[in-house]
């Protein structure tokens, strides 16, 4: 009990957010708006046999996060086999760097980004040679 089983990304522009996450990570979306009573799209983030969870994009209900404000919630981190290539897709789809790539020595490379909606998320590329 207590394991994370679902996430929600709050967005201002649903179509822009769907395009960003679809283009960058290959996520697929299912319209669950009738169930939620607001714009709400289930996010299928990968194959059911792979480690990870699915979530949703939901219509933001208040002001967007301010730049340089503390995170008020959770920052999701996505795994990648090639952080630099994924960063390139992030930037070409309207995302921005929040924290440059850095080494978790002997474990991985980590970096943080802003999506098109101003939310922060992380990338994690396992690499035991990271220094």
C-alpha positions in Angstrom: 0.0 0.0 0.0 1.2 3.5 -0.7 2.8 2.8 -4.1 2.3 5.4 -6.7 -0.3 4.1 -9.3 -1.3 7.1 -11.3 -0.1 10.7 -11.9 -1.8 13.9 -13.3 -0.1 16.6 -15.2 -2.0 19.9 -14.9 -2.1 21.8 -18.2 -3.4 25.1 -19.6 -3.5 24.0 -23.2 -4.6 20.4 -23.6 -3.7 20.0 -27.3 -0.3 21.6 -26.8 0.4 19.3 -23.9 -0.7 16.2 -25.7 1.5 17.1 -28.6 4.5 17.8 -26.3 4.3 14.5 -24.4 3.3 12.5 -27.5 6.2 13.8 -29.6 8.8 13.7 -26.8 7.9 10.4 -25.1 5.5 8.7 -27.5 2.6 8.8 -25.0 -0.8 7.9 -26.3 -4.0 9.5 -25.0 -7.5 8.4 -24.2 -10.3 11.0 -23.7 -11.8 10.5 -20.2 -13.4 13.9 -20.0 -16.9 12.5 -19.6 -15.8 10.6 -16.5 -13.9 13.6 -15.0 -16.4 16.4 -16.0 -13.6 18.5 -17.4 -10.9 18.1 -20.1 -9.0 15.0 -18.9 -7.0 12.7 -21.1 -5.6 9.4 -19.8 -1.9 9.0 -20.7 -0.6 5.6 -21.7 3.1 6.0 -21.2 4.4 2.6 -22.5 3.8 -1.1 -22.9 2.0 -2.8 -20.0 4.9 -5.2 -19.6 7.4 -2.4 -19.0 8.1 -1.0 -15.6 6.2 2.3 -15.0 2.8 3.8 -14.5 0.2 5.5 -16.6 -1.4 8.8 -15.7 -3.4 11.7 -17.2 -3.3 15.3 -18.4 -6.0 17.3 -16.7 -7.2 20.9 -17.2 -5.4 23.2 -14.7 -7.8 24.6 -12.1 -5.7 27.6 -10.9 -2.8 29.7 -11.9 0.2 28.0 -13.5 3.4 27.6 -11.5 5.7 30.7 -11.4 9.2 30.5 -12.7 11.8 29.8 -9.9 9.0 28.9 -7.5 9.4 25.8 -5.3 7.7 22.7 -6.6 4.3 22.4 -5.1 3.6 18.7 -5.6 5.7 16.0 -7.2 8.2 16.0 -10.0 7.8 13.0 -12.2 11.0 11.6 -13.7 11.0 9.6 -16.9 13.6 7.0 -17.8 15.5 7.3 -21.1 18.2 5.4 -22.9 19.6 8.6 -24.4 19.2 11.7 -22.3 20.8 14.0 -24.9 18.5 12.8 -27.7 15.4 13.1 -25.5 16.6 16.6 -24.5 16.8 17.5 -28.1 13.1 16.4 -28.6 12.1 18.3 -25.5 13.6 21.6 -26.8 12.4 21.2 -30.3 8.8 20.7 -29.0 8.8 23.8 -26.8 10.2 22.6 -23.5 13.0 24.3 -21.7 16.0 23.3 -19.5 15.3 23.7 -15.8 18.5 22.0 -14.5 21.3 21.0 -16.8 22.4 17.3 -17.0 24.5 16.2 -14.1 26.0 12.9 -12.9 24.7 10.7 -10.2 28.2 9.1 -9.8 28.3 5.4 -10.6 24.6 5.3 -11.3 23.1 7.7 -13.9 22.7 11.0 -15.6 19.9 13.3 -14.4 18.4 16.5 -15.7 15.2 18.5 -15.2 13.0 20.4 -17.7 9.9 22.6 -18.0 7.2 21.3 -20.3 5.1 23.6 -22.4 2.7 24.2 -19.5 5.4 25.3 -17.0 5.6 22.1 -15.1 9.0 20.6 -14.1 9.8 17.0 -14.9 13.0 14.9 -14.8 15.0 12.6 -17.1 17.1 9.7 -15.8 19.6 7.8 -18.0 21.1 4.8 -16.2 24.9 4.8 -16.6 27.3 3.2 -14.1 30.1 5.2 -15.7 28.5 8.6 -15.0 30.9 11.0 -13.2 
